[in-house]
Structures are given as C-alpha cells and as structure tokens.
C-alpha cells in the first residue's frame, strides 16, 4: 500500500505532531521560579510582594506570579540592578547606603 501526501498535507501532519509533543505553557510561577526569571533573589521578590510593591496572586496561602505580573514588575522598573564589587560581594542598587565612597582627584580640587 502506497500513501501519497501533498506538501501541504505533510506540513499539517508535522505541525500536529509538534503541537502534540509541546509542553503546556505555565500560567502561574512560584516565587522561586519568578525570581529566577527576573534574575533576583527569591527573598527580595518575596519581601516586595509582602509589602505590596509588586503584583502577585494568592491561591490559598501560596503566592504565585503570572507572566503578566512578571512583565509588570519589569516594565515598572521594580527589578534592582545588582553589581559585583571588587571584593566579589554582591552589591544591590536597591540598598539604602552606598558601599562606594567618592574620592577627590586633582581635577575636582
């Protein structure tokens, strides 16, 4: 028995097979997953959520973030800039006190 398919039929068959093997898109992310997507510490994201500074959703007593919540956090500039100091320690721009002191140069005298 010989089966002949047109190019369009073959394409549709391949699309259907690929779609069947794809993982479903997640609708909600845990604090740990969302922090990883935002490239921030989990504790930072949790504290901002507790303070009501970033959007999130509660299911029972569990906190979740939708993709819309994550995009809003990024769009509103709520994600801190984290830099690494010369001593290898992480320095967050979100901190209250700067760790770098300015020095005088000949030009600034």
N, C-alpha and C positions, 0 to 999 in steps of 0.2 A: 504494500500500500504506500503510495507516494503522496505526501502532503505538500502542497504548494501554497506559499503565503506571499502576499504583496508586501512591498516595503512598508507601507502604512500599517498593515496588519501586524507585521513583525515589530514595528516600533511600539504599537499599542500593547502588544504582549509583553515586551520588555518593560515598559512603564508600569504595567500592572504588577509584574513580578517585583520590581524595585520598590514600589509603594507597599506591597505586602510585607517586605522584609525590613522596612524602616521602623525605627522605634517611635512610639508616640511622643509628641512634644510635651514636656512637663509644663504644667500650669502653675505650680507653686514650688518654691525653693525654700529649703531650711535656711536658718541664719548662717550656718557654716557654708552652705553652697552659694548663697548670695554674697557672702563676704569674699569667697574665692573668685566669684565673677567680677566683683568690684575691686579686687586686689587690696583689700583692707583686712585688718584684724577682726576676727569674729567678735571679740569683746567690744571693739569700737562700734560696730554695727548694732550690737545688742543694746549698748548704752544709749545710742542715738534713738533707737526705736522705743526704749523705755521712756525716754524724755519726750517722745512725741515729735522729734525733729525730722524723722524720715517716715515715709508711708510704709505700712505693712498690714497684714491681715492676721486675725486670730481665729484659730479653729480649736475650740476647747481652750486649753491653757498653752497651746503651742503657737509660736509665732512663725508666719510664713511670708515670703515676698513673691509677688507676681513679677513677670517680666516688665509690666507697666510700672510697678513700684521701683524696680531697679533702674529703669530708664529715667524715671522722675528724679531719683537720687543723683544720677549722673548729670542730667540736664540742669538741675538746680545748683550744681557745684558743691554738693554736700560731701563729696569724697575728698579726704585730706591728701595732700601731697606729702609723701614720705621720702625722706632723703637719708642717705647713709653718711654719717660723719667720718672724719679721718680716722677715728678710733674704731670704726666698724660698728658703732652703735647706731641703731635706727633713730632718726630724729623726725618727729612729725611736725608739720607746719601747723597742726591743729593745737599744739601745746601752747600754754599761756606764756611761759618765759622762754626767751630765745637762749640757745646754748652757745651762740657765737657772739663774741664781743668785737666791736669795731676797734680798729687801731688807727692811730694817726700816722699819716705819711708826710713826707716833706711838702707835697703839693697842698695838703689840707691845713697847714700851719698858718 
